[in-house]
Amino acid sequence: QVHLVESGGGLVQPGGSLRLSCAASGSMSSIAAMGWSRQAPGKERELVAHITNGGTAFYGDSVKGRFTVSRDKANNMLYLQMSSLKPEDTAMYYCTAAANRLGAPDYWGQGTQVTVSS
């Protein structure tokens, strides 16, 4: 089992920045990749970013060039640096972990709310 706890969400103005953190614990040796997904009210859940144990990162089209995912494997931490935030980035953001390098998440955190509004 893997336990994921997100932090860092909040209210930010359009154009602003925010950094999300995810603390992971448990059987991390079974994990090949981690990532972030988000879900806005009335919308489907979407991939935000995905990073493998080897450091290869993938991003959803809507966040490319604005968001950066990073991982501190030694301390079991995952980060999402978000810049140039837009109102459409408003969503619940979830930390995820996957047993397969390019597979769908097997574990999800409880989520942290990000609201972009003036």
Stockholm file with secondary structure:
# STOCKHOLM 1.0

chainA/1-118         QVHLVESGGGLVQPGGSLRLSCAASGSMSSIAAMGWSRQAPGKERELVAHITNGGTAFYGDSVKGRFTVSRDKANNMLYLQMSSLKPEDTAMYYCTAAANRLGAPDYWGQGTQVTVSS
#=GR chainA/1-118 SS CEEEEEECCEEECTTCCEEEEEEEEECGGGCCEEEEEEECTTSCCEEEEEEETTCCEEECTTTTTTEEEEEEGGGTEEEEEECSCCGGGCEEEEEEEESSTTSCCSEECCCEEEEECC
#=GC SS_cons         CEEEEEECCEEECTTCCEEEEEEEEECGGGCCEEEEEEECTTSCCEEEEEEETTCCEEECTTTTTTEEEEEEGGGTEEEEEECSCCGGGCEEEEEEEESSTTSCCSEECCCEEEEECC
//
